[in-house]
Amino acid sequence: MIIDKSERLKQLPPYLFQEIDRLKAELIAKGVDVINLGVGDPDLPTPSHIITELERAARDPVNHQYASYSGMDDFKKSVAGWYKRRFNIELDARSEVLTLIGSKEGIAHLPLAFINPGDLSLVPSPAYPVYHITTMFAGGESYFMPLKSENHFLPDLKAIPSGIAHRAKLIYINYPNNPTGATAEREFFRQVIDFAREYKILVCHDAAYTEMAFDGYQPMSFLELPGAKEVGIEFHSLSKTYNMTGWRLGFAVGNSEALNGLGQIKSNIDSGVFNAIQYAGITALEADQSCITEMQKVYQERRDILIRGLRKIGLNPQTPRATFYVWCPTPPGYKSKDFTTLLLRQTGIVTTPGSGFGAAGEGYIRMALTVNKERIGEAVDRMLKISL
Ligand SMILES: *Cc1c(COP(=O)(O)O)cnc(C)c1O
């Protein structure tokens, strides 16, 4: 029998990292000591007080049954409390917070709630691929907003044709940004709100990296702006903040109608997050937050070693104020993919070609600060020996 896949799967773009994956496997098989700066997954462990709470909650039989679809009330209250303490924003825990199985899950299901065939999503390029792909899964199309260095990697809303803006249902923004490490301030968020109001577009702010910031910088929430809640929602995750990527716990906050729509999709697909994990999430959000400060120190130190090294070899990346990514321009004459291949072949360092995040990522590579500082130092030493 021929198993015929759906059009949506046939439409998936080719997997760009195939060649790199193959080369990496080949080098490892040869015994090369590969340094992986490719994956955006914290190498640090989940703080132990969070694990202790999971152990307790996992042993309580009450937690072994189906969880509530929209999340445990206590977890949602805890999220509201964290928003109040961290951003001074009031949220109604019942209607303005939705628990997610990691924020990717919520981001991925969102278009099913708001996109009809032929509708548009406004999607940054480069970006986390989920925005574009799941718009396509819902039958919509993406209009790509290039993030350019000269605009500090913020989309230029004025450059979006009004015919496009009128067809758009969703706009995705993500600050602090993956992959560019860029940050956004009040004035940009204000422009987004005005734009969303004018064209009746739902704003989805992916705020996964607000706690991963350096030099005392505190990224803001989109919801801090007046009127934000009328036009948008914000996605958060415990993944990067508390080194909990494997646990799958995130949440969306903001506009209650929009969250209700997303919740309707979810209640027909999943059955909520394991309550024991939500209890551990409460501990993460409510306990002493010094684990975040520690995490920031670790990445800041790694960042500084890598940036210094890259400048020594003549590359000139900006120093990111947030995220654990360094977005590095390729040397003159090198395409993203060629430079990542050269780095892998000549130094055994895995990086990600910027073009893998969208056409406007061409000319850059992304390096993730997810190995310890000795390994970052070793990566720098190896790069100093390459001939460009
Ligand atoms: C890591 C990341 C997330 C978080 O994903 P989870 O599903 O919560 O683990 C969301 N958005 C971006 C841009 C990310 O890089």
The ligand as a Tripos MOL2 file, in Angstrom:
@<TRIPOS>MOLECULE
LIG
   15    15     1     0     0
SMALL
NO_CHARGES

@<TRIPOS>ATOM
      1 C1         13.0610   27.6610   23.6070 C.3       1 LIG1
      2 C2         12.0190   28.5170   22.9740 C.ar      1 LIG1
      3 C3         10.6980   28.4240   23.3840 C.ar      1 LIG1
      4 C4         10.3010   27.5270   24.5360 C.3       1 LIG1
      5 O1          9.8470   26.3240   24.1380 O.3       1 LIG1
      6 P1          9.1750   25.3550   25.2120 P.3       1 LIG1
      7 O2          8.1980   24.6250   24.3690 O.co2     1 LIG1
      8 O3          8.5070   26.1750   26.2430 O.co2     1 LIG1
      9 O4         10.2590   24.4940   25.7460 O.co2     1 LIG1
     10 C5          9.7580   29.2450   22.7960 C.ar      1 LIG1
     11 N1         10.1120   30.1400   21.8620 N.ar      1 LIG1
     12 C6         11.3720   30.2710   21.4660 C.ar      1 LIG1
     13 C7         11.7040   31.3130   20.4700 C.3       1 LIG1
     14 C8         12.3660   29.4570   21.9930 C.ar      1 LIG1
     15 O5         13.6220   29.5850   21.5690 O.3       1 LIG1
@<TRIPOS>BOND
     1     1     2 1
     2     2     3 ar
     3     2    14 ar
     4     3     4 1
     5     3    10 ar
     6     4     5 1
     7     5     6 1
     8     6     7 2
     9     6     8 1
    10     6     9 1
    11    10    11 ar
    12    11    12 ar
    13    12    13 1
    14    12    14 ar
    15    14    15 1
@<TRIPOS>SUBSTRUCTURE
     1 LIG1         1 GROUP 0 **** ****
